[in-house]
């Protein structure tokens, strides 16, 4: 079903491509936003090779897009800034060379594993991590639980565990089910990986132990909530869910925990702000204004609560909500609902997914630019702007995406296409982030989202083979549930996830 309401809105004027001068771009502060304009300058026919060579040196990050545009303009490779590394002293080089030679000698010996066991623990890890795939294959023997626990107290063992799993070293993999030392040096990522490894082998008690350890090592609240949620899934111990609902963060796992415990969803903040004109339209929609404001926001000298008050208006609700969230150290959860005059003409499910994506993509900042130059409120890529403009028979400059109304119109047009094939907000989120081709492939392979019950569909969500899309999908889905409830449509996360295995209710790619 197509929705024509937004797409029927007229632009005040059709826009042709803007032109930029070297001086104009040169005056901008170094930022991802400036990089986007450097890219625009490089793509202009009028830009000289001399200006291109000068301006590329001012880029914050020489992205693949910048490299390509620079090569086309100048015929040269873009200069890449190398991270400064303190040079090794002659003594340090000699020590490293000696260690490498010793590692080779151990690997090439008649009995490498037996010789490896006699090394110090630090030497064991150096030899294993630097011995190459073939060398590690020679060391693939069962080890004792005592040795395993000792090795877990060394940070280098995180790399070893990753190699053991990736290279399928089947004898050493048996040790992955041992419990680590109490004062271990394993990271959250390693502990989580070991938890899922134990789960795959049906070792639920060990899996629970690792998930609980992972929750304590998590740097982000969401990561801790995820580990605690999975500790519940493998143990069915409701104490873990009760720990999850104490979280200040609103995410997939906190909503699921409240569903399982039959609790109401937490309150969120949807600010109602006055219509005061605090900024002009050019400032509101300017990526460079946003780049300058971000420097203030992330300065330790800035009083964020005071700064937020400078943007307390309906037109700058994105700035206000973003700064207030930072001021609370992410503990206050803002779910703004701007542009009601545009969006309330759409079905509520469409409104919810548009809000959910906008919140995840840009936090409702009109001048947002990503490192890949996705633009505006809805973070639409330039190639998609071109495609949609052609479909709409319009001439439009990329900067038009910084106008929230235009961004919403174009995103809604794209959503019309996505919803021809996908009905479930999680699959729509995957397609919006990673492309509809990616989404079609994962659904047609039938390895994921094929059934319900047991650990599904939760395990499929964790196994999506694209880390960025996996995280993005969880966030958009959480936003969607919150927004749909705010729009007066009661919906629980568990009900929404219960249909993921049913093509009739979710997509047209599976039969």
C-alpha positions in Angstrom: 0.0 0.0 0.0 1.4 3.4 -1.0 1.0 6.6 1.1 0.8 9.7 -1.0 0.0 12.3 1.6 3.5 13.5 2.3 4.7 13.1 -1.2 1.9 15.3 -2.5 3.4 18.3 -0.6 5.0 20.9 -2.8 8.4 22.4 -2.5 8.4 26.2 -2.5 10.9 26.1 -5.3 12.9 23.4 -7.1 16.5 23.5 -6.4 19.5 23.1 -8.7 22.9 22.0 -7.5 24.7 24.5 -5.4 28.3 25.6 -6.1 31.0 26.1 -3.5 34.2 28.0 -3.4 37.5 26.9 -1.9 37.4 30.0 0.5 33.9 29.0 1.7 34.9 25.4 2.5 38.3 26.5 3.9 36.6 28.7 6.5 34.6 25.8 8.0 35.8 24.1 11.2 37.4 20.7 10.8 34.6 18.2 11.1 32.7 15.4 9.4 30.3 18.1 8.2 33.2 19.9 6.5 34.3 16.7 5.0 30.9 16.4 3.2 31.5 19.9 1.8 35.0 19.0 0.7 33.5 16.1 -1.1 31.0 18.5 -2.8 33.8 20.8 -3.8 35.9 17.9 -5.3 32.9 16.8 -7.4 32.4 20.3 -8.9 33.7 20.7 -12.5 34.8 24.2 -11.7 37.1 23.1 -8.9 40.8 23.3 -9.9 43.4 20.7 -9.2 45.3 23.2 -7.1 42.3 23.8 -4.8 41.6 20.1 -4.6 45.2 19.4 -3.4 44.9 22.1 -0.8 41.5 21.3 0.6 42.0 17.5 1.0 44.6 18.3 3.7 41.8 19.9 5.8 39.7 16.8 5.9 39.0 15.3 9.3 38.7 11.8 7.9 39.7 10.8 4.3 36.8 8.5 3.6 36.5 6.2 0.6 34.1 8.7 -1.0 36.7 11.5 -0.6 39.5 9.3 -1.9 37.5 8.5 -5.0 36.4 12.1 -5.7 40.0 13.3 -5.1 41.5 10.7 -7.5 39.0 11.6 -10.2 39.7 15.3 -9.8 43.5 15.2 -9.5 44.6 11.8 -10.8 46.5 11.4 -7.4 46.0 9.2 -4.4 44.6 11.1 -1.4 47.1 11.7 1.4 46.2 9.5 4.3 47.0 10.7 7.8 48.8 8.0 9.7 48.3 7.8 13.4 51.4 8.8 15.3 53.2 5.8 16.9 56.1 6.3 19.2 59.0 4.6 17.4 60.4 1.6 19.1 63.9 1.9 20.6 66.7 -0.2 19.2 66.6 -2.2 22.5 62.9 -2.9 22.2 63.3 -4.0 18.6 66.0 -6.4 19.6 63.8 -7.8 22.4 60.9 -8.3 20.0 63.1 -10.0 17.4 64.4 -12.3 20.0 60.9 -13.2 21.2 59.8 -13.8 17.6 62.8 -16.1 16.9 62.1 -18.0 20.1 58.4 -18.4 19.1 59.5 -19.9 15.7 61.9 -22.3 17.4 59.2 -23.6 19.7 56.7 -24.1 16.8 59.3 -25.8 14.6 60.6 -28.1 17.4 59.8 -31.9 17.4 57.3 -31.6 20.2 56.0 -28.0 20.0 53.1 -28.5 22.5 55.2 -30.1 25.2 57.8 -27.4 24.8 55.1 -24.7 24.8 53.8 -26.0 28.1 57.2 -25.4 29.8 57.2 -21.7 28.8 56.2 -18.9 31.2 52.5 -17.8 30.8 53.4 -14.6 29.0 55.7 -16.5 26.7 52.9 -19.0 26.0 50.5 -16.3 24.9 53.1 -14.5 22.8 54.0 -17.8 21.0 50.4 -18.7 20.5 49.2 -15.3 19.3 52.2 -14.8 17.0 52.7 -18.3 15.8 50.5 -18.1 12.7 47.6 -20.3 11.8 49.8 -23.3 11.1 51.7 -22.8 14.3 48.5 -22.7 16.4 47.3 -25.9 14.8 50.4 -27.6 16.2 49.5 -26.3 19.6 45.9 -27.5 19.4 45.9 -29.9 22.3 43.7 -30.2 25.4 44.9 -28.1 28.4 44.0 -28.3 32.1 41.4 -26.1 33.8 44.2 -24.8 36.1 46.2 -23.6 33.1 43.1 -22.1 31.5 42.3 -20.1 34.6 45.9 -18.9 34.9 45.9 -17.7 31.3 42.6 -15.8 31.8 44.4 -13.5 34.1 46.4 -12.1 31.2 44.8 -9.5 28.8 46.6 -11.1 25.8 44.5 -14.2 26.3 41.5 -12.4 24.8 43.2 -12.4 21.5 44.0 -16.1 22.0 40.4 -17.1 22.6 39.3 -15.2 19.5 41.8 -17.2 17.4 40.8 -20.5 19.1 37.1 -19.9 18.1 37.8 -18.4 14.6 40.2 -21.2 13.6 38.1 -24.0 15.1 40.9 -25.4 17.2 38.8 -28.3 18.4 41.0 -29.6 21.3 41.6 -26.1 22.7 37.9 -25.3 22.2 37.1 -27.8 25.0 38.7 -25.5 27.5 36.2 -22.7 26.5 33.8 -24.3 28.8 36.0 -23.9 31.9 35.2 -21.1 34.3 37.8 -18.3 34.3 39.7 -17.1 37.3 37.9 -14.8 39.7 40.3 -11.9 38.9 40.4 -12.5 35.2 41.4 -10.1 32.5 38.8 -11.2 30.0 36.8 -8.4 28.3 33.1 -8.0 28.0 33.2 -9.0 24.4 35.2 -12.2 25.1 32.9 -13.2 28.0 29.8 -12.7 25.9 31.3 -14.8 23.1 32.1 -17.6 25.5 28.5 -17.4 27.0 27.0 -17.8 23.5 29.5 -20.6 22.8 28.4 -22.5 25.9 24.7 -21.9 25.0 25.3 -23.4 21.5 26.6 -26.5 23.2 23.7 -26.7 25.6 25.8 -25.9 28.7 23.3 -23.5 30.2 24.8 -23.3 33.7 28.2 -22.3 32.2 26.5 -19.9 29.8 24.7 -18.2 32.7 28.0 -17.8 34.6 29.6 -16.2 31.6 26.7 -13.9 30.9 26.8 -12.7 34.5 30.5 -12.0 34.3 29.9 -10.2 31.0 27.3 -7.9 32.6 29.8 -6.8 35.2 32.5 -6.0 32.6 30.1 -4.1 30.2 31.0 -0.4 29.6 27.6 0.5 28.3 24.3 0.0 30.2 22.6 -1.6 27.2 25.4 -4.3 27.0 24.9 -5.1 30.7 21.2 -5.3 30.2 21.7 -7.7 27.3 24.0 -10.0 29.3 21.5 -10.1 32.2 18.6 -10.8 29.9 20.4 -13.7 28.4 21.4 -14.9 31.9 17.7 -15.2 32.4 17.0 -16.9 29.1 19.4 -19.7 29.9 18.5 -20.1 33.5 14.9 -18.7 33.8 16.0 -17.1 37.0 13.7 -14.0 37.4 16.3 -12.3 39.6 18.2 -11.5 36.4 15.1 -9.8 34.9 14.6 -7.8 38.1 18.2 -6.6 37.7 17.4 -5.6 34.1 14.4 -3.4 34.9 16.5 -1.4 37.3 18.4 -0.1 34.3 18.0 3.6 33.4 18.3 2.8 29.7 15.3 2.0 27.5 16.3 -0.7 25.1 15.1 -4.0 23.6 16.1 -6.0 26.8 14.5 -3.6 29.3 11.2 -3.8 27.4 11.4 -7.6 27.1 12.1 -7.9 30.8 9.0 -5.8 31.6 7.0 -7.9 29.3 8.1 -11.1 31.0 7.4 -9.7 34.4 4.1 -8.2 33.2 5.1 -4.7 34.2 4.2 -1.3 32.6 6.8 0.3 30.3 8.9 3.1 31.8 8.0 6.7 31.4 9.8 8.6 28.7 10.2 12.3 28.1 8.4 13.9 25.1 9.0 17.6 25.6 6.3 20.2 24.7 8.2 23.3 23.9 7.1 26.8 23.0 7.1 28.1 19.4 9.7 30.8 20.2 12.0 31.6 17.3 15.4 31.2 18.8 17.3 30.5 15.6 16.7 31.4 12.0 16.0 28.6 9.5 19.5 28.7 8.1 21.1 28.0 11.5 18.6 25.3 12.4 19.3 23.4 9.2 23.1 24.1 8.9 25.5 21.2 9.3 28.3 23.6 10.1 26.2 25.3 12.9 25.7 21.7 14.3 29.5 21.0 14.0 30.3 24.1 16.0 27.6 23.3 18.6 28.9 19.8 19.1 32.3 21.3 20.1 30.5 23.2 22.9 28.5 20.1 23.9 31.6 18.0 24.3 33.7 20.7 26.0 34.2 20.0 29.7 33.8 23.7 30.4 30.2 23.8 29.1 27.2 23.8 31.5 24.9 21.6 29.5 21.8 22.4 31.5 22.2 26.1 30.7 23.1 25.4 27.1 20.0 23.3 26.6 17.8 26.3 27.7 19.1 28.3 24.7 17.4 25.8 22.4 14.1 25.4 24.3 11.8 25.8 21.4 9.7 23.7 19.0 12.0 24.5 16.1 15.1 23.3 17.9 13.6 20.4 19.8 16.4 18.1 18.4 19.1 20.3 19.8 17.3 20.6 23.1 16.6 16.9 23.6 20.1 15.9 22.6 21.8 18.4 25.0 19.4 17.5 27.9 20.2 13.8 27.4 24.0 14.5 27.5 23.4 16.7 30.6 21.8 13.7 32.3 24.6 11.4 31.2 22.1 9.4 29.1 19.9 8.7 32.2 17.0 10.9 30.9 15.3 9.2 27.9 13.9 11.8 25.4 11.5 10.7 22.7 10.6 14.0 20.8 7.6 14.0 18.4 8.2 17.1 16.2 6.6 17.9 12.8 3.2 16.8 13.8 1.5 18.8 11.1 3.3 16.7 8.5 3.3 13.3 10.1 -0.2 13.1 11.7 -1.7 12.8 8.3 -0.1 9.4 8.0 -1.2 6.0 9.5 0.1 5.6 13.0 2.3 2.7 12.1 4.0 4.8 9.5 4.3 7.7 11.9 5.9 5.4 14.5 8.5 4.0 12.1 9.4 7.4 10.8 9.9 8.7 14.3 11.8 5.6 15.3 14.2 5.9 12.4 14.7 9.7 12.8 15.5 9.3 16.5 18.1 6.6 15.8 19.6 8.3 12.7 19.9 11.9 13.8 18.3 12.4 17.2 16.1 14.9 15.3 19.1 17.1 14.4 18.3 18.6 10.9 21.9 19.3 9.9 23.2 15.8 10.7 25.9 14.3 8.4 27.3 10.8 8.9 30.8 9.7 8.1 29.5 8.2 4.9 27.6 11.5 4.1 24.1 10.3 4.9 22.2 13.6 5.2 19.7 15.3 7.4 17.0 14.2 9.8 16.4 10.9 8.1 20.1 10.4 7.0 19.4 9.8 3.3 22.4 8.8 1.2 23.2 11.0 -1.8 22.7 8.2 -4.3 19.3 7.6 -2.8 18.5 11.4 -3.1 19.4 11.1 -6.8 17.2 8.1 -7.3 14.2 9.5 -5.4 14.5 12.9 -7.1 14.5 11.2 -10.5 11.4 9.3 -9.6 9.7 12.5 -8.4 10.9 14.3 -11.5 12.6 17.0 -9.4 15.9 18.9 -9.6 17.2 19.1 -6.0 20.5 19.8 -4.3 21.7 17.4 -1.6 21.6 20.2 1.0 17.8 20.2 0.6 18.0 17.1 2.9 18.8 19.4 5.8 15.3 20.9 5.6 13.3 18.5 7.9 10.2 18.7 5.7 12.1 17.7 2.6 13.9 14.9 4.5 10.6 13.5 5.7 9.1 13.7 2.3 11.9 11.8 0.7 12.2 9.3 3.5 8.5 8.6 3.2 8.9 8.0 -0.5 11.6 5.5 0.2 9.4 3.9 2.9 6.7 3.4 0.3 9.1 1.2 -1.6 10.4 -0.7 1.4 6.9 -1.5 2.6 6.0 -3.1 -0.7 8.2 -6.0 0.4 8.5 -5.6 4.2 5.8 -5.2 6.8 7.7 -5.8 10.1 9.5 -2.8 11.6 12.6 -4.8 12.4 13.0 -5.9 8.8 12.2 -2.4 7.6 15.0 -1.1 9.9 17.5 -3.6 8.5 16.6 -2.6 5.0 16.8 1.1 5.8 20.3 0.7 7.3 21.9 -2.1 5.3 19.8 -2.2 2.2 16.8 -4.2 1.0 19.2 -6.6 -0.8 20.9 -7.5 2.5 17.5 -8.0 4.1 16.2 -10.2 1.3 19.3 -12.4 1.5 19.1 -13.0 5.2 15.4 -13.9 5.0 15.7 -16.2 2.0 18.6 -18.2 3.5 16.1 -19.4 6.1 18.8 -19.8 8.8 17.5 -16.8 10.8 14.0 -15.9 11.9 12.6 -19.3 10.7 10.8 -20.3 13.9 9.5 -19.2 17.3 9.9 -20.7 20.7 13.0 -21.7 22.7 15.6 -19.0 22.3 13.9 -17.7 19.1 13.5 -15.2 17.8 15.9 -13.6 20.2 18.9 -15.7 19.1 18.3 -14.8 15.5 18.4 -11.1 16.4 21.8 -11.6 18.0 23.2 -13.6 15.1 22.4 -11.2 12.3 25.6 -11.2 10.2 26.1 -7.4 10.2 27.0 -5.8 13.5 25.9 -2.3 12.5 22.5 -3.4 11.2 22.1 -5.7 14.2 22.5 -2.8 16.7 20.5 -0.5 14.5 17.6 -2.9 14.3 17.3 -3.3 18.0 17.3 0.5 18.6 14.7 1.2 15.9 12.5 -1.6 17.1 12.6 -0.2 20.7 11.9 3.3 19.4 9.0 2.0 17.3 7.3 0.3 20.3 7.7 3.4 22.5 6.4 5.8 19.7 3.4 3.6 18.7 2.3 3.5 22.4 2.7 7.3 22.5 0.5 7.5 19.5 -2.3 5.6 21.3 -1.7 2.1 19.8 -1.0 -0.4 22.6 1.8 -2.7 21.7 4.2 -5.0 23.6 7.6 -6.0 22.4 7.0 -9.7 22.8 3.9 -9.5 20.7 5.7 -7.7 18.0 8.6 -10.2 17.9 6.3 -13.2 18.0 5.5 -12.8 14.3 9.0 -12.6 12.9 8.9 -16.2 11.6 5.6 -15.6 9.7 6.1 -14.3 6.2 2.4 -13.6 5.8 2.7 -11.0 8.5 6.3 -9.7 7.9 7.6 -9.9 4.3 7.1 -11.0 0.7 10.6 -12.5 0.2 9.8 -15.8 1.9 7.3 -18.4 0.8 
